[in-house]
């Protein structure tokens, strides 16, 4: 299921491009619902960060959304929702994020858009849905939210993620800041799929790692560390936790080095 809020300028823009490019047809008598093959596009009247339940059955949710920042920098982003400080995380689907991120790059370049493309750290809600949730966003100001070409890029990314998720070795990303350039490169250039990204400013302990494991669809085999984005004490702690939980610990620089071989 694809969700878009009628309160969100970017979401409405993306939904319009989805209907235009992929021939979504309105469900008779339900003007807020559209179908394309077996994929449902639903327009909702509330903010997507606040939803607590789905009005329609779904195996997974991809949310078309705006991204806001003070910089106003043109950016296309992908992330899993969650509030790590409260120990509340949505279910992540790493293959969905990988597919969306890669298609954003392809679409951005084909459309000659002056936008950065990035994974973001896990943040905001909703956290309580029983299916995986991924946000694909246009940022970072109203100028970009109304950009039809940017919305077209996001529409293509959402459709790629919904129909052709890219499987690989699944990981939790750790370290770095809110924007995750090193983890973004890992997802783009290697076979690793990253779901939750827990940045350096989050208090990371064994409980949070276990929760992120439990809230990742398909399981996790490694912790992908932004090595320089963590202090030495945090690195040591994460290595101890990984050993206890039977997980690999891999520096992101090592994953990227292997990708060049």
LINPE-V726196 format. One record per backbone hydrogen bond with DSSP energy under -1.0 kcal/mol. CO is the residue of the C=O (numbers start at 1). NH is the residue of the N-H. E is the energy in kcal/mol with one decimal. If there is no record, write none. Layout:
{{CO:NH:E} {CO:NH:E}}
This chain:
{{1:62:-2.6} {2:42:-3.0} {3:64:-2.7} {4:44:-2.7} {5:8:-1.3} {8:12:-2.4} {9:13:-1.9} {10:14:-2.7} {11:15:-2.8} {12:16:-2.0} {13:17:-1.8} {14:18:-2.4} {15:19:-2.3} {16:20:-1.9} {17:21:-3.0} {18:22:-2.2} {25:35:-2.8} {27:30:-2.6} {30:33:-2.2} {32:43:-3.0} {33:27:-2.7} {34:41:-3.1} {35:25:-3.0} {36:39:-2.4} {39:36:-2.3} {40:2:-3.1} {41:34:-2.3} {42:4:-1.9} {44:6:-3.1} {47:50:-1.5} {61:134:-1.9} {62:3:-2.3} {63:136:-2.8} {65:138:-1.8} {74:116:-2.3} {75:139:-2.9} {76:118:-2.2} {77:137:-2.8} {78:120:-2.0} {79:135:-2.9} {80:123:-1.1} {81:90:-1.8} {83:86:-1.8} {83:88:-1.7} {84:87:-1.3} {88:83:-4.1} {91:133:-2.4} {92:217:-2.9} {93:97:-1.7} {94:98:-2.4} {95:99:-2.3} {95:166:-1.6} {96:100:-2.4} {97:101:-2.8} {98:102:-2.3} {99:103:-2.2} {100:104:-2.1} {101:105:-1.6} {102:106:-2.0} {103:107:-3.1} {104:108:-2.6} {105:109:-2.2} {106:110:-2.5} {107:111:-2.2} {108:113:-2.4} {113:115:-1.5} {116:76:-2.9} {118:78:-1.6} {119:180:-1.8} {124:82:-2.7} {132:61:-2.7} {134:63:-3.2} {135:79:-1.9} {136:65:-1.9} {137:77:-1.4} {138:67:-3.1} {139:75:-2.5} {140:69:-1.6} {141:145:-2.2} {142:146:-1.4} {144:147:-1.6} {147:151:-2.1} {148:152:-2.0} {149:153:-2.1} {150:154:-2.2} {151:155:-2.5} {152:156:-2.3} {153:157:-2.1} {154:158:-2.8} {155:159:-2.2} {156:160:-2.4} {157:161:-2.4} {158:162:-2.5} {159:163:-1.9} {160:164:-2.9} {169:193:-3.4} {170:221:-2.4} {170:222:-1.2} {171:195:-1.8} {172:224:-2.6} {173:198:-3.1} {174:226:-2.9} {176:200:-2.9} {178:121:-2.5} {180:184:-2.5} {181:185:-2.0} {182:186:-1.8} {183:187:-2.2} {184:188:-2.2} {185:189:-2.7} {186:190:-1.7} {193:171:-2.6} {196:173:-2.6} {197:122:-2.5} {198:175:-2.4} {199:202:-1.5} {202:204:-1.0} {205:209:-2.2} {206:210:-2.7} {207:211:-2.1} {208:212:-2.6} {209:213:-2.3} {210:214:-2.5} {211:215:-1.6} {213:216:-1.3} {215:92:-2.8} {216:219:-1.7} {221:248:-2.1} {222:172:-1.6} {223:250:-2.6} {224:174:-2.4} {225:227:-1.4} {225:252:-2.9} {226:229:-1.1} {227:230:-1.2} {229:176:-1.7} {231:235:-2.2} {232:236:-2.3} {233:237:-2.2} {234:238:-2.5} {235:239:-2.1} {236:240:-1.9} {237:241:-2.5} {238:242:-2.6} {239:243:-2.1} {240:244:-2.0} {241:245:-2.1} {242:247:-2.8} {248:223:-2.7} {250:225:-2.5} {251:255:-1.8} {252:256:-2.2} {253:257:-2.1} {254:258:-2.5} {255:259:-1.5} {257:260:-1.0} {258:261:-1.0}}
